[in-house]
Structure formats: structure tokens, C-alpha cells
């Protein structure tokens, strides 16, 4: 299967699969594992009552995902593709 790579990022690549109207984001396995581990850290800290530390982990994950979203939006804009949202 051929895919159309819209970016050439290391950990997150914007790609368009055949037959799909909008591109998606390919997440490398190690990057996915880090996101999940950070969310687990947040959950564990919040469950232990360590709210400040738990929120800190959530902020890190949100910052990472917002960076991915900015890359996605920039790639679609660069290729004149409307955003799906």
C-alpha cells in the first residue's frame, strides 16, 4: 500500500492513506509508549493524592499532543487540505 507522507517528522508523521478524505498522524511506537507512560504517571499521582505532580504529568502530555496537532494543521495548510474539524 502506498501512502502520501505530508511531513517528514521523526516521531510523528502526517500521512494520507488511500481512500481516506483526511490525513492522519503516524505515531512511532516508542513515542506512543512515552505518552501512555506519562498518562499512567499522572493517573497514579492523582490516585495517591499528589495532585500537583499528577497535573504536571497531564500538562506534559497535553503539551506533546498540542505540538503534534500544530504539525498536523501546518501540514494540511501547506498542502491546501481543509481541517476535518
URNORSUL-V366197 format. One line per field, one symbol per residue. psi: psi as a letter, one per 30 degrees, with the letter a starting at -180 (. if undefined). burial: 1 if it has 24 or more other C-alpha atoms within 12 Angstrom, else 0. Layout:
psi=???
burial=???
This chain:
psi=kkljjflhlefjkklkkkfkeklakkkkeeeeeeeeeeeeeeeeeefggieeeeeeeeeeeeeeeeeeeeeeeeeeeeghkkkg.
burial=0000011000011111000001111100000000100110110000000000000011001001100100111011000000000
